[in-house]
Each structure stands twice: as C-alpha cells, then as structure tokens.
C-alpha cells in the first residue's frame, strides 16, 4: 500500500482502549450525532465526523452530511485518512487548503471525498489514549478562525467526556453488587461521577471573586443533573451558567454533558445569554429524549467596565438569580422563559445587571430553596435565602457559598431531598 502506519496507531494499549469503548461497528447515536452536527453548524461546514481508529481502519461513529450509510460504507483504510495524523501527534490538525498541504494532499480520502479544507481534534479515552477524532470538512479551501478552533476543541472534549462517562458508568454497573454490600461506597462513586461533570476549579477572573459548590442529596446513589460552569467566552466576555436536569441516572448525566459543552461552544458567538439558551434548547430538541427529560438553566454573560462588571442574564424555568448590593439590599433577577427541551418557542428574554465593588451575584438550583427537615413540609424558601444573602456582607464569594450551603444543610438536618448547586460572583471592595 506504500504507506507505513505510524507506531502510535498500532500501540496495543491504545487499540485496547478503542475496543473497550464498544463503539466500533455500532449504529449512529444521538449523543455523538448531536455533537458532530453542532460542530458542522458552528463552523459552517456541511460534513462532520466522529471517528474511531483501530489498527487498520477509520470507523465513522457519526457522519453528518453523508446521507444514509451501510456499516461497510462507514469505514475507510487508516492510511487513506487524515485521522492517522491525529493519532500519531495527539495534536489538532487544521488545513485550510488540503491540496497544498504536504501531509494531506496525496491521501486517497481527500480525493474520494473531495476535501478542500479539513480540521480535526483528537478524542481521548479514560486514561488519555487517542481513540480517534472529531473533524469537519469543507469542499473548498477556507480559513479556519480562532472561534472555529475553540469550538472544535470544546466539542472534542465533549465527545471524550461522553466516552469517559459511559466507561465510568459501565464500571460502576459491573461492581454494583459489591458496592451495595459495602454500604455507602456506591454513594461515593456516584458523587465522584457527578463531580466529573463539574469544572475542576473556578477560573481566575481579574477583578472578580468566584466560588461554587455541589452538595448531593442525602442517601442518594444516582448521578444527578445539577451543574455549573464559568468560562471565558471570548475577548473580555465571561459566561456563567447553572442548570438542573430533570431526573437522575445515565440519561440525566448525558444531558448535563451536552448542555455544558453546547453552551461552551455557542457562548463565544453570542453576546445574548437568551440566544445561548435558545441554541441549547434546539440541541435538546434535536436529541428528542424519549423519556421527556427537560432542563432549567440560568445564563449570565458579562464583561469588565472599569468599575466592576456589566452584563445580561437569562433564566429558562429556573429560580431567580439574586443580586446582593454592597449595602445589603437584594434584588431578584428573573426573566420570562420556559424550561428547555420541551417546546420550540421558549419566550426567553434578557435582563441587564451590573456588579460594583461589594456586590454579589448568586446563582443556585432549587435544591436550596426546597430544602426541608425530614417529615416536615415548610421549605427553606426564597425569603430565608434572601435574608441570609443580605447578611453575608462580611464574606467573600467562597464564604457566601459555604454559608448558604451550610444553612440549607442545617435547616434540613442534613437530610437533603434534592441536590444543590450554588455559584457566587463578587466584586471585592477596594
């Protein structure tokens, strides 16, 4: 065949990881098609692929823009595809003019698929092995923008996250009998998996304190759908999100992952948080979850303005955000908008806000306000939360999050019936 397959492609550990995914020679699935479709939509291409690469072939788990394909039509020899370069280098590969690129111009797949421009990012297994790639294809040469690259990197991580999530759940299921015998071990495993869906730490935002926490329900052993995130959207704009998926288990975790990565991909392209939530609604509707799960969320996009921050916020069926002013006054920030993943028309709106020195913006899930003692009906409630936040003037963002979480736990006597996610943003006093 006149081609020497790179040694990295043939690495036994990598090949074992590819087989362990259980994805080779399987039908398309919404979880992967949604991410590939989002990659095509955001980059403006007609074709996008999620690929897995073994020692002899590239298998298209997802092939957007290729029509109906038989199982044999969804693979090609590894030496014909640019994907072998992703495996060998474990680095992104973006070629604006494939014909002029010495690495790609002579590959058979380039001619057969009429590829003018190609961009791909590696996807990884649980232990970091390169399993394949997420790639998009244009017929004509083009320039890949920084936003294209950022989007593909985010969505490749989402594909990797989906694969890692499945691996973690499969491992937990194989050990369920042992975990039940061990008592709380299953709860700890579920908690670990839930935390894998959250950012490992809050990023440093110049001029802003940021803190967040996730507190699981008492005695729960299921993975839930509470999540939060904070990230640089583009330039000087930041995006904060917090959401709650209806239900528990594998499906809720998959929707949580889809929500986080969809919003990370779309936020760089929009200044309006309601638009970001509308795009998420479209992605959820495209998945058409059979059991009718839905999602509530709040999204804030903001930027520094010289004396703090200014921005917009949108809520989709979610509890009001709370804005504590430096003097202790608390404002509720809530906009019209229904839950996501149910209706095409969401009615979402934006509300403007500003954060000045001493001000705190609080996002939270309804597990906080709906906390209650065992056997009693009175909830922690909105008024108690507002009063508590008003009294947090001496605390930074981390202290505020801790005090609210501790208060809800104390009120429920440690018997939380729902999970809590809390995120606070505070502009420190000079």
N, C-alpha and C positions, 0 to 999 in steps of 0.2 A: 504493500500500500504506500510505500515511500514516505512513511511518517513514523517517527519514534514517539510512542506515548510517554509523556513525562512521568517520572518516577512517582511524583506526588499523586497522580491519578491512580496508580497501582498500589498505593500504600495499603497494607492489609487492615490496619486499624480504621482507616477512612472507609474502605469498602465494607467493613463490618458495620460501621455506623450507618452507611447508606441503606444496607439491607435491614437494619434494625428499625428504620422508620416505618417499614411496612407499606411504603408508598409506591414502590416500583410496580408497574403493571396493574395499577388501580385506576378506577374511573375518576373523572374530574369531580371536585367537591367545591361547594360554595366558599368554604373557608379560604381556599387558595385562589379560586377564580375571582373573588371579590378584591383581593389584594392586587392581583395582576391587572384586573380591569381598572382599578384606581390608578395604578402606575401608568397605564395607557392614557387614561383620561387626563391626568395632571400633566404629563409630558406632551400630550397632543399627538400621540402615535396611534396607529391602527392595530398594531400587534404587540403582544406582551406575553412572556412565558415565565413559568416557574419550572425549573428543571432539576432533575436528579441525575447524577453522573456515576455510573459504575465503571468497570474496567474496560468496557467495550462500546458503550452507547450513552447517548444523552436521551433521557426519557422526559417528555413534556407532561408533567402533572397538570399543568394549566397551560392552555394555548389559546389566548384571546385573539380573535381576528382570523383564525384559521378554519372556521367552519366546523362541521361535524367530521370527526376523525375516528377511524378504527384504531384498535390498540396498536397494531403494527405501524400505522401511519404516525403514531405519536412518539417515535424514536428515530434517531439517526446515529451513524457511527461517531464515536467520540472524536476521531481525528478530523472529522469534517466541520466541527462546530467550534465557535469561539469559546465555548464553555470550558474547554480543556485548559485555557489560559487562566481563567478564574481559579481553577483547582490548583494549578501549578504555582501561581503567585499569591493567592489569597488576598488579592487587591482588586479594587474596582477597575473596570476596563471601559473606557468611553472613547469611541471612534466616530468623529463627525463625518469623515469621508473614508469609508471602509476600503474602497478601491485603491486609495493612495496609502493605506496602512500596511506596512510590510508583514505585520503579524497576521492579518486577516484577509488581505486581498486575494490570496490564492486558495482559500478554503472552499471546498465544494458547496457547503451550505450557503455561503454568501451568494454564489451564482444561482443555485437552485431556488432559494427563497427571495432572490432579487433584493438583497440588503444594501441600502445606500449608507445608512448610519446605524450604529449598534451601541447600546450602553447596557452594561451588566454589573451587578454587585453580587459577591458570594453570599450564600446562605450557609448556616452552620448548625451542627448538631450539639447535643448537651455538653460534650467535652471539647467543643471548639473545632471539630473536624469540618472541613469544607465538603458539603454534601452536593452542591450544585450552584444554581444562581437564579436571581430574578433579573430578567433582561427585557428591554424594549427595542423595537426595530422600526426604522423608517425606510421608505423606499428610496428616498433621495437624500443626498448629503445634507447635513444641518449642523448647527452649533448647539451643543448641549449646554444649558445655562447652569448657574450655580443652584438655582431652585430645582431644576431637573435632578441634579446630582444629590441635593439634600433630600428630595422626595424619595428617590430610589434607595438611598442609604436607609432612610426610615422604614420604608416598606420591606426592604430585605431583612431588616431586624424583626419586622412583624412576622414575616414568613418563618424566620428562625424561631421566633417566640412561639408560634403555633406548633411547630415540630417539637420544641422542648416541652411545651405544655402537655402534649399528647404523651411524650415519653414519661414525664413525671406522673401523670395520671395512670398510665399503664403499670408503672412500677408499684404505685400505691394499691392498685387493684390486685396485683399478684400477691401482695402481702397483707391483704385485708384481714384474713383470719388471725394472723399473728398480731396485728395491730389491735384488733378487738380484745384479744387475750391480754394485751399489755395495758389496757385501760385508756389513758389519756394520750398515748402515742399517736393514735390516729388524728386526734385533735391538733397535735403539734405539727403533724405532716400537712394537714390541710392549711394550717396557719402559715407554714413555710411556703406552700404553693401560692397562697393568696398574696403574700409579701413579694413573691417573684413578679407579680403583675403591677406592683407599685414602683415608682422611681426609687433607686437605692439610697438617694440622698437629695436634699433640696439644693439646687444650684445657687451659686452666689450671684445675687443681683445687686449691682452697685447702687448704694443709697437706699436699700430695702432689706428688711429682715423677713425671712420666710421660714415657716415651720409647718409640719404636717404630721398626722398620726393616723393609724388604722387600729381600731380596737375590735376584736371579734366578739360575737355573741357568746354568752356563757354556755359551755357544754356543746357547742357546735362542732361537727366533724366535716361539714361540707365547705367546699370552696364557694365564696360568695362573689357578688358583682360590684361591691363598693370599690371605687378607685379615685385617684387624684393624680395630677401631673402639673409641673411648672417647667417651662422651657422657653428659650429664646426663639421667637417666631421668625423674625428677620430684622436686620438693621438694629434699631434700638427698641423694637417692639417685643414685649413678652406676653406669653399666654398662660393663664392659669385655668385649670379645669377640675371639676369634681363631679362624679356621677354615681349612679346607683342602678344596677341592672336588676330587674325583677327576677327573683328566684335564686337558686344555688346550683352547684354542680358544674359538670363539664361545659354545658351549653352556656351558662352564665359567664364562666371564665373565658370562653371563646369570644363572646360578645364584648366582654371587658377589653380583651386584647385588641379586637377590631376597632372599638371606639377610641382607645388611646392612640393607636397608630394612624387611624383615619384623620383624627384631629391634628396630630403632629404633621401629617402630610399636607393638610389643607390650610392650616393657620398661616404659613408663610405667604400664601397667595391672597389673603383677605385681611382687611382692617376691621371688618364687622364680625363680632362673635356670633350674631344670629345667622350669618351666612355659613360660618364654620359648622354650627349645629344643624343647619339645613342640609349641608353636604353629608354629615353623619347620618341624618335621617334617610337620605337617599341610599347610602351604603347599607343601612339596616334593612330597608325595604327590598333592596336587591337580593339580600340573603334570604328573605322570606322564611324566617324561622318558623318551623312547623308548630311549636308549642305556644306561639303567641307571646314570647317574651318581649318586654319593652324596656326602655331606658329613660331615666330622668337625668338631667345634667344642668350644670351652670358653667358658663364660659366667660372669662374676662380677658380682654386684650388691652394692654396699657403700655405707656412709654413715659420716660422721664420728661419733665417740662421745666426744669430749672429750680423749682421749689417743691419738689415731690414728684408725683406721677398723675397722669390723667389718662382716662380710658373709657371703654364701653363694656357693658356686661349684659348677658342674655341668659334667661332661665327657661328651661323646657320641662314643665311639670315638676320643677324641683323647688325645695324650700328656699325662701328668700335669702339672699346674701345679706349680711349685716355690716354696716359701716359705722365703727365707733370713732367719733371725733375726739380730739385731744382734750376737750372739756368734759368728756363722759357721755355726751349725747349720742344716741344710737339711732341710725336711720336704716330702714328696711329697703333693700334694692331687689325688686322683683318685676319681671316683665311678663306680658302675655305670651302664651306658647304652650302647646300640649306636649305630652310625652312623645318620645321619638321611637320610630319603628312600627308605628300603627297606621298613621294617615299620611297621605302625600302632602296635604296642606297643614302646616304646623302653626301658622299665625305668629311666628316668632318676631319679637321686637328687641330693640336695644335700649339700654338706659345709660346715660353718661354719669361718670363719677370722677372725683379727684381725691387724691391722698396727699395730705400735707403733714408736716412734722407732728408726730404724736398720734396720727390716725392709724386705724387698723381695719383691714377688710377681712371678714370671716366667711369662709365657705364651709358647708357641713352637710352631711347626709341626715335623713330623717331619723336614723337610729339615735341621734342625740335628743331631739325633742320628744320622741316617742318612748324614751326610757321610762320604766315604771317599776316599783317594787313588786316582788312576786305575790300574786294573789290580789293585787290592788289595781284599780283602773286609772287613777289620776296620773297623768303623764308629766314628765319633766317640763314640757311645754315651751312655747315661744316666749312668754313673759318672763319665766325664770331664766331662760338663756339670755335674753336681752338685759335683764338686771345684772346677771353675772358678768357679761361682757362689759357693761358700763363700769363695773368695779375693778376692771383689770388695768387701770391706768398706770400702775407702777410696774407692769410686766412687759417684757419683750414678746416677740411673736412666739417663741418656744414656750415661755411661761404661760402665755394666754392659752395655747393649745393644751398644755398639760392641766391647767386649772379647769378648763371646760370638760376635758375627758375625765378627770378625777371626780368632778362634781356629778356628772351623769352616772358614773360607776357607783359613787356613794349613795346617790338617790335611789338607784335600782338595787342597792345592797349587793352589788357585784353580780346580779343576775340579769345581764343584758339579753333581751329577747331579739334584738336585731344588731347588726354590726354598725360601727360608727367610723366615718372618715371625717377628719377635720383639717382645714388648711387655713393658716393665718398669714397675712401680709401686712407689715407695719413699717411706716416711715419713722426712723428714730428721731428723737428730739436732738437739737444741736448740742 
